[in-house]
Amino acid sequence: MQPINPTNGSAVPTGPGRPVSANHAGPQHQGQHSGVLTSPPPSGNDQPEKLLTPGEVALMFRVDPKTVTRWASAGRIGSIRTPGGHRRFRESEVTALLAQLTVEAAPER
């Protein structure tokens, strides 16, 4: 039986070069991880900021996750790289960009 990732319920790849870590060893570790990533708090704030995945940002903007990655590569939105090389986005920056790009609907006639 293949180990299950407690964060999203998907199978964890195993095999040569992909050892199973204790964090993904089985059901005894499920529920111990919140699944919410945070960045260090900005100066003057003691609360760490929530980080969003490209998929979560894509849902907010109603675009494909690859589009979000292209925006980050182009400098349109800032991103942080995890130790594994994945992109994460600061929630405050994403909501600010969303507010900037959102246009209020014109009143109906």
Steps between C-alpha positions, in 0.01 A plus 500: 500500500635843404528770771244781499588869525309631806483851352297418190426126514700418187738208468863576586744383231747237615773305331869544420614843612161577661517363857189523713555754776361465849262787424326292235540155650133431560183575692675558834606842367171606346345811647822628656573747222275799446583530129524879534835646408609834641785739434697680769309801630577835336680743730264656751255209484518193721259284295650282224334554165307224324656376177289381208578241234474585128178297491343700781595829334367370167161430659482855632573649156313230306805417287718193449778442758755522218382858437579587862848351456552711186390812690763425765770443236408832338513684834129582503465332840767413755565141600701307753671170420469209741809289572360256242484774234122551499351849485292649777326838502433736792126522560511877562678563168254279312193667651648845429556409134151353478350821642707710259382299199138465608258738333164571653204411283319792341149557635225348287282737303 
